[in-house]
Every structure is written in C-alpha cells, then in structure tokens.
Amino acid sequence: MSDQFVMNIFNKYHVKKELDPLTKMFVITPLHNVVMEWAGSCLNSVELSGSRAKGTATTLSSDFDLFISLKHDTENTLKEIYESLFNYLDQKGYKARKQNVSIGVHLWNTAVDLVPAKKRPGNTNDHSLYISKRDTWTQTNVIRHINTVRDSGRIVEIVLLKVWRKLHGLDFPSIYLELTVLEALKGRSKSDPANNFLALLDYLRDEFVDKTIVDPANTNNTISDDLFKYEKEAIRKKAKESRSQQYWENIIW
C-alpha cells in the first residue's frame, strides 16, 4: 500500500518532458528569438535544460530552463554577460529578475529561467557561468547533468522529493536536490519507492547538513555551497518533522 500511495503521488505530479505545441509557439520560440537578437554572432545555441530535459518536472512548477551557450571567444566577462542579458530582457518588457545562475522571466503564465554561459575552448560541452549569489563563476557541463539524472533510475524519488520541497516551501536548488537523492540512495533498490523516500528523509535529517556534494562535471564546483547553513538546517528540520509522521498523508500528499 505504501508503494502504491507514493506512486500515485508521482503520477499525480510528474510531467513528461515533451513540450506542447502552444508552449513552443508562445513561450520558447519568442524567448529564443529575443536571445538571438541579444547575442548576435556570439550565440552557439539555446537548448532546453533543467527538469524538462532530465524528466524530473512536476506540475507544481510551470518553469522551464533555457541554457544559452555563447561562443568561447565572446569578449565580455561572465558578469557582464549576465548583466547584459538581464538588462536586455528588462528593456524588452519581460520584468526580468536576477537569480543565482539564471535570469527569470514570466511569459503566458509560465516561468522561464534563462542561464547564460560561455563555452570553454576545445571539443567539449564544458561551460563557464556566473554565480550572482557569490559574485563569482564556475565551470560545469549541463549535458552531463542531464544525462546523470535522466539515466540514474531515480526519477521517481527525485520527483517525490521535489513535491515534498514545494509543499513545504523549502529553498532547495534542483541540481543540489537531484544529486542529494543519488547520494542518499546509493546502493539501494530501484524498485522500493516508499522505503527509499523514507530513507531520503532519514538522510536529510541525519547527514545532509554536513555533507559535501560536488558537481559530477567539475569536482572543484561544490554544489552544496549553493545553500547557506541556515537554509540547510530548514530542510533538515522539515525532514525530521515529516519523518516523525505516522501516516503517508501527513508526509507527502
């Protein structure tokens, strides 16, 4: 019964990665065109990334992630690129807002996060991007992120934890959340969703705050630094509360 309950939650909230034609027409294409205008000859590509590409999207969040790859010889600094895109979107009337590595806009009741990045030299998918929260930069590989999560066999548990995060109003960046799930469930069965989710709550309660999570695409990039200690403590506290509940309806719903 427990597995049936959590799978019902998964099926209730999970969104398949395919985009509907109206979203493509009225959200993705217009933003793609604006980015092309802004970047000009510096543009490599604009690709769907984030939860839609990984297969971990939920109906609780209508957001999309667009990864903007600029050519490696783009002269502007990463901070200048970030600020320039923000100002351009704002001038175009998108009411842009600055986030950690992305710039958020709303279009047709849909939230879209645009992530500008500069490709590293050489025949790789490595990119450098600006981190506004710490006024620094990092190197990463979004394609590797997508493949790591999509092929992990942990989509059910990731979606369940995203639902739990949203219902409890927690700040828990998605890539950090996804890699945390992979770490917490290492070696566990991939066909035991209810017990796995409880194991996730145990991990968040007991190990999460002090655990270092690194970027699989760049071990010098510490993903767990994306949250401050007090933000991690809020997650730990809520996990402890949820784990103490007797019925699934009070853990995740």
N, C-alpha and C positions, 0 to 999 in steps of 0.2 A: 504493500500500500504506500509506503514512503517513496519508493522509486516512482510509482505512478503519480503521486502528488507533485514531485519536483519536475517530472517530465511534462505534466500538464502546465506547470508554470513556464517551463521552457517554451512549449508550443504556443502558449498564450502571447508571449512577448517577443519571440525570436522573429527577426526579419531576414528573409533571404537576400542575397547580395544584388540580385538583378534590379536594375532601376526601371521604373515605369516610364513610358514614353513622355508623359506630361512633365515629370521631374526633369528628364533630359532636355526637354524643349524650353521650359520656363525657368529652370534653375541652373543646371550645369552648363548648357550652351551659352547663355548670356554672360555668366561669370568667366567662362573660357575666353570669350571674345574680349572682355574687359582686360583680362590678364595679358592677352596677346597685344592689345593696344599699349598697355603699360610697359611690357618687357621688350617689345620690338624684336630686334635681331639677336638679343641676348637669350631668348627663350629656347630651351630644349624641348620641354613637353609639359603638359598639365595632365596629371593622372589621378583617378580616384584612388584614395588610400584609406587608412583608418579602418573602422569596424566593418564598413560595407565590403571592402576588399578582403578582409580577413574572415568574413562570415559570422561576426560576433555582434551585429547590430541588433538593437531592441526597439520596440515601438514606444518606449518611454522617452526616447530621444530621437528627434527628427533630423539630427545633424548629419552632415556629410563632410568628408575631409578631401580637399584637393591639394595634391602635392605639386608645387611649382618648381620645376628644375630649370635653373639658369646655367648657361654655359660657364665652364671653368675659368675662362678668361674675362668674365664680367669684372670690370674695374672697381665697382663700388664695394665698400666693405659690407659685411653681413648686416650690421646695424643699419647702415644707410639703405640697403635693400629693403629691410623690414619696415623702416620708417617711410620710405618712398611708396611702398605698396599701400601702407595704411593711409597715407595722405591722398593717394590717387583714388582709392575706394571711397574715402570720405567725401572727396570733391565730386565724385560721381553720384552722391546721394545715398550711399549704402549704409550710412551710420555705422561705420566700422568700429570695432572695439579691439583693443590690444589684449592678447592672452599670452601664455608662456612662450610658445614657439610659433603660434598661429595668430591670424587676424580673423576675427569672427564677423560675419555679416548675416542679415536675415533677408530672405527673398521668398515670396509666396509662402509665408508661414513656415519656412524651412531655414534652420540654422546651418550655415556652412562655415567651416574653418579652413582658411587658406594658409598653407605652410610654404613660405618662400625659402628656397635653399640653393646653394651654389654647388654644382658638380665638382668633385675632386678630379684632378688630372688623371689620365690613364683609362684603361678599358675596364672600369668597374661601375657599380651603381652607388658608390660612396658619395655622400654629400655633406657639406658643412651648413649648419643653420644657426640662427641667432636665438639665444635664450634670454628673453627680456626680463624674466624674474630675477636673474642673477647678473644681467648685463655682461654676458659672456657668450661663447659659441661652443658648439660641439660638432663632432663628426659622427654620422650614423648612416645606416643603409635601410631605407624604408622597405625596399623589396624583400630584404632578408627578414625584417619584422613580419611582413605579411605572410611569408612562407613558413616562418617559425610557428606562428599562431595557427594559421589555417591547417597546417599538417600535423598539429600536436595531438589530435584526438581528444582535446579538452574543450571543445566548443560549448558543450552543454554546461559544464561547470563555470566557464567564463561568463556565459550569458546569465546564468543564475546569480553570480556574484555582481554582475552589472545591475541586475534588477534589484538586488539587496542594497547596493550602493545608492541607487536612485531613490528607492523608497525611504531610505534613512537620511537622505540629503547629505551624503558624505563627499568630500573632495578627494578623489582617488583617480589620478590620470590613467587613462585606459591602458597604455603600454605598460605602466607600472603594475596595474591590476592584472593584466594578462600574464606577465612574467612571474608575478607572485603566485598565480594559480599553478603555473607549470612547476615552479619550485616546490610549492606546498604539497603537490600531488605526485611528485616524482616517485616512481616505483609502484604506485597504487593502480588497481584495476581501472580499466576504462569503461567498465560496464556496471558501475556501482554508484550512480549519481547521488543518491541521498546520503549515503555514508561519506562520499567524497566531499559533499558540501559541508557536512558537519566537521570533517577533517580540516576543511578550509577555515571554518570559524575557529577551530582549536588553534590553528597556525596563526591566524590574525590576533588571537588573544595572547598567545604564549611566545611567539617567536618574531612576529612581523616587525615590531618597532625597531629592534636592534639588528635586523637582517639587512645585509648589503646585497642589492640586486644590480647587476651590471648589464649593460647593453650587449646582446649577443653579437652585434655588428661592430662593437668597439668597446673593448674591456676598460678603456680609460674613461668611458662615459658611465657614471654611476647613476642609474635610473632612480634609485631610492633617495637621491638628493633632491628629487623633484618635489618632495613634501618636507615641510619643517617638522620638527619633533612633535609639536603640539597637534599638528594635523594627523600624524600617525597615531598619536595617543587617542584621538577621537575615534579613529577606525577600530583600534584595539578595544576601547570601552564599549562601542556598539556591538562588536563581535561577542564580547563577554555577555552582554545583555541578551543577545539573540540566542546564544548557546545555552543559556540558562532556562529558556522557554521549554515547556513540556510538549506543546503541540506545534506541528508544522505551520498551521495557520497564523501563528504568532512569530514565526521565524522568517518566513518569506511567503508572500501572498500575491 
